Amino acid sequence: MHLASNVPGRAIMQFHDNDAFRIENKVVVLQPNKELLEFEMKNDTVLIPTKLNKKMAKDALAHVTTASYLYKERKYRMKNKK
């Protein structure tokens, strides 16, 4: 699977019940029973709090929810290509 060169890199991260969704240097953090938080990453250890981008927050929730569903339902395997 390949993404077009103009599609920004992204990642989904999880630790216990906490999730994060990253696109380039922006990260949305999702924690149970708490408001979503957004940060700008200056490097791997420096996170600057920023105003929550509602579109990115919606995308974060969709990605994290979908990944969780696919894992729980064991639907994460790709079909063999011939």
Legacy VTK file of the C-alpha trace (Angstrom):
# vtk DataFile Version 3.0
C-alpha trace
ASCII
DATASET POLYDATA
POINTS 82 float
0.000 0.000 0.000
1.409 3.391 -0.987
0.233 6.909 -0.253
0.618 9.737 -2.702
3.609 11.978 -1.992
1.285 14.905 -1.160
-0.457 12.980 1.683
1.008 13.978 5.064
2.395 11.270 7.334
0.145 10.119 10.166
0.157 7.764 13.127
-2.218 6.329 15.714
-0.709 5.711 19.149
-2.188 3.923 22.145
-1.236 3.445 25.794
-3.843 1.702 27.972
-7.048 3.756 27.476
-5.228 6.787 26.070
-4.969 7.359 22.339
-3.248 9.901 20.138
-3.628 10.735 16.471
-0.742 12.480 14.737
-0.507 14.222 11.383
2.961 15.608 10.717
3.743 17.749 13.804
0.155 18.039 15.148
-1.141 15.563 17.765
-4.643 15.125 19.214
-4.761 13.237 22.527
-7.906 11.320 23.540
-8.356 10.263 27.179
-11.435 8.662 28.770
-13.850 11.169 30.347
-11.651 14.157 29.440
-11.701 16.869 26.813
-9.561 16.252 23.737
-6.214 18.042 23.685
-4.083 19.161 20.760
-0.356 19.790 20.711
2.271 20.913 18.235
5.378 18.748 18.402
8.644 20.653 18.315
10.570 17.380 18.681
9.998 13.979 20.303
9.926 15.417 23.831
8.589 18.985 23.455
4.833 19.383 22.998
3.252 22.841 22.817
-0.492 23.018 23.687
-2.531 24.551 20.847
-6.180 25.324 20.167
-8.118 22.186 19.240
-8.738 21.865 15.514
-12.288 20.433 15.407
-11.803 18.752 12.022
-8.616 17.028 13.175
-10.314 16.045 16.453
-13.171 14.467 14.471
-10.669 12.619 12.260
-8.766 11.460 15.358
-11.920 10.022 16.925
-12.846 8.281 13.657
-9.388 6.734 13.189
-9.065 5.574 16.795
-12.619 4.184 16.901
-12.194 2.366 13.591
-8.821 0.875 14.581
-10.276 -0.349 17.875
-13.299 -1.896 16.136
-11.186 -3.637 13.498
-8.893 -5.099 16.156
-11.702 -6.272 18.455
-13.584 -7.858 15.553
-10.366 -9.353 14.115
-10.995 -7.659 10.762
-7.528 -6.136 10.451
-6.011 -8.647 8.027
-5.536 -7.637 4.414
-6.695 -9.996 1.733
-3.952 -11.779 -0.176
-3.058 -10.107 -3.426
-2.574 -12.308 -6.483
LINES 1 83
82 0 1 2 3 4 5 6 7 8 9 10 11 12 13 14 15 16 17 18 19 20 21 22 23 24 25 26 27 28 29 30 31 32 33 34 35 36 37 38 39 40 41 42 43 44 45 46 47 48 49 50 51 52 53 54 55 56 57 58 59 60 61 62 63 64 65 66 67 68 69 70 71 72 73 74 75 76 77 78 79 80 81
